[in-house]
Amino acid sequence: FQVDCVLDCSGVSDTFPVAIESVSKNRVVIQVGWPPKPVGEFLNQKIMDKYITINGSWACPMNEMKEIVKAVEDKIVDLDLLVTNKNYTLDILENAIFDLEAGKILGRATISIK
């Protein structure tokens, strides 16, 4: 069983090889965050054989995450100013993409997974 896109937000190095195995040929793996230890093997040949696109987004180390969460809890950071659209769910994900492309999302949007 293979999928069109893998979105890995686990922060665990062991999931990257699973993502590479799970994604279909000529598709995308999105890696969010930075695992605490390097990936054991890079799987370079498999990535090239499958024509996989890998996109990444660095989040932050866990020690900084604690500070960020505390700032949100203490109302130092107002998420309502940063997250402008909160009404999307996974079943209407396409609407969020269209709204983003149309400029209707001014800050960030959240996608609720129920």
Secondary structure, DSSP 8 states (H G I E B T S, - for coil): --EEEEEE-S--TTHHHHHHHHEEEEEEEEEES--SS--S---HHHHHHTT-EEEEE----HHHHHHHHHHHHTTSS-HHHHEEEEEEEGGGHHHHHHHHHTT--SSEEEEE--
